[in-house]
Amino acid sequence: MKISRFMALCGVSYVAFASAGFAQEVYELDMINVSLVDEGQENVEATGGAVISEEDIEALSPQNVSELFARESAVTVAGGAGPAKRIYVFGMEQSNLAVTIDGAPQAGTSWHHTGSSVFDPAFLKSVEVEAGAAAADSGFAAAAGAVSYETVSAYDLLDEGDNIGGRASLSYGDNGQGVAGSLAGFGAYNGFDWLFMVSKQDGDNYETGDGDEVLGSAPAAGGILAKVGYEFDTHRIELNYAHDEDKEDRTVKMNLDLSAADRADATALEPMEVTRDTVSLKYTTTAPTDSWDPEVFLYVSQNDYWRPDYDLQSDTNGDMDLQEDQFGGKIENVFTLDAGSITAGVDFNEHDYSVDAYGDNGAGVRNLSTTQLGAYAQARLEFGRFDISTGARYDFHRFEDWNGERFSDSGASANATVSYKVVDGVELFAGASETWLGYNVGEYAYLHARTEPYYTDPDFETAKSRNVKVGLNADFGAFQGGVTYFKTRIEGLSDYTRVATTEYENGYLTNDGDYESEGYTLNAAYSWGTGRVGVNYTNVDVSHDGDDIDPGNSVFTPVGDTAALYVDQEFAEYNLKVGGTVEWAGSIDYPDSFEPQDAYTVVNAYAEWQPQTLSGTTLRLGVDNLFDETYYERSSYGNGELATAIYAPGRTISLTATLDF
């Protein structure tokens, strides 16, 4: 579909749904301020970022991260089984951003055949994507921005006036989606609040739009979320535990199809386990003052990837066990000023990595680690028509490789974003940052396929990034819109090369070349009392040392043109809500070793009904890929000479029942 055809579809959909909306009773809209800084708080949407709100998640009812980001053209998700799904922002893999879940930093992507992270969207309350110049308090090594996931709490789910409650949800979908369910209990009493929630998916392999079965694609995610809070005097303490897992028989290389290469392992299914566990403890005050608004945060986490029965043993390829352990925290305080706020603090992280390779390369267990200690400050200020967000941080970083060799260095990072209100409701903005990243460990799982002996380049250096963004945003109450130009350059990422040299016959860990992402994104949204419509469009060009990148690259990936259109409409008199999403990607040419990818348009729709006779019950009918399109998601591994893409599910119909009690 040409972009003109897509925009025409946007217009038709807007007229249809807007007409339906104005036919309903019109309620007064809450004014949404999309200024850069408002009362000391920064709004990432004001500078081209994205926010997936609680309302968005309710409308999407996502079963996986592909569905979670369906309405954001700036975020693409590579296809494959659940644990193979990789998240890209402006063509940059999520590991290049500072990623947190409830404030706890998440491990980067360990291997180019695994996904960005494993978590169940059933637990989510909201997601913020701050692309480009990230704030200093976003965390260490925010090369290309930050992604913040927030899970639900007891107060999010409790009805007003209640001190205890529960929620049960059960869904069934065809085309392999199978059964998924979650159960939550929560409450608040005498200073305590608590939430306990479990979820599980159990399905089969799905079929593409052409009816081809995708082996190893059965959904199998499960998780536990537990939160306890206690308030006394002017203090609050929160203890959180999160467990996410995916245990299922998978193809060894989950993100691509090896059938074309006629490999022995092309269709073999082997047991695979991916787990994530995080415990965090947070202290805050319930009576902040202008000079005292502290947060003390500690976390410990473990990520495991276990592939125990890979039949194709070889010199550099076999079974493997990956484990990452993190311990860290931060102490910060927010100072409130007449003009805004200043956040200042210190943070630290101890990160241990282990690779157990069972192949015949003699590697055995390889252990490596990093240590980080940093100090930061970020000011968010308003001066008349100007808003300013600026900050800096200084970090120390040490890397110890599997041979006991140590590398240490320190560096500074700085950022600044300024907006100017041209007229009421219209702001121009510009931002830039230079970020010191320390030693980039990257996809350390390559070590399982690197023959002993294997070394680190003595000249291994720290990495750094530069970001620039300029644009305009408009806010006229019911209408919001904006345009952003962005450019990100990252230098010095890791490269576990196998290129033999005189000194290193099996290759060595060294620094890669320069990666760059450049483009622009546009967005517009209109809401009325009972509904809303929105559209966004993104154009991204990525390169490596000035050359085009093919879709086999896992660090940056070609995206080209993408767009999304969404509509939601409520019919209050029928307790009914309907909506839909249109995802579009333009055709794109890849380097000679990969076939061009055709344009595709995918339509998803839903209807949600709350029967008056069944208090607290919500029934939802969803149809994904309504027209049974055969396609693979943009940013997926492409169709090449030795491997082909994993195609997305064909039409999938699901029914969900949710009971609040």
Secondary structure, DSSP 8 states (H G I E B T S, - for coil): --HHHHHHHHHHHHHHHHHHHHTS-----------SEETTEE-GGGGT-EEE-HHHHHHH--SSHHHHTTT-TTEEE--SSGGG--EEETTEEGGGSEEEETTEE-----STTS-S----GGGEEEEEEEESS--GGG-TT-SSEEEEEEE--HHHHS-TT-SEEEEEEEEEETTTTEEEEEEEEEEEETTEEEEEEEEEEE----B-TT--B-TT----EEEEEEEEEEEETTEEEEEEEEEEEEEEEE-SSTTSB-GGGT-TTSS--EEEEEEEEEEEEEEEESS--SS--EEEEEEEEEEEEEE---S---SS---EEEEEEEEEEEEEEEEEETTEEEEEEEEEEEEEEEEEE-SSSS-EEEEEEEEEEEEEEEEEEEETTEEEEEEEEEEEEEEE-TTS-EEEEEEEEEEEEEEEEEETTEEEEEEEEEEEEE-----GGGGGGS-SS-EE-TT---EEEEEEEEEEEEE-SSEEEEEEEEEEEEE--EEE-----SS-TT-EEEE--EEEEEEEEEEEEEEETTEEEEEEEEEEEEEETTEE--TT-SSB---EEEEEEEEEEEEGGGTEEEEEEEEEE--B---TTB--B--EEEEEEEEEE--TTSTTEEEEEEEESTT------TTS---BSS-B-------EEEEEEEEE-
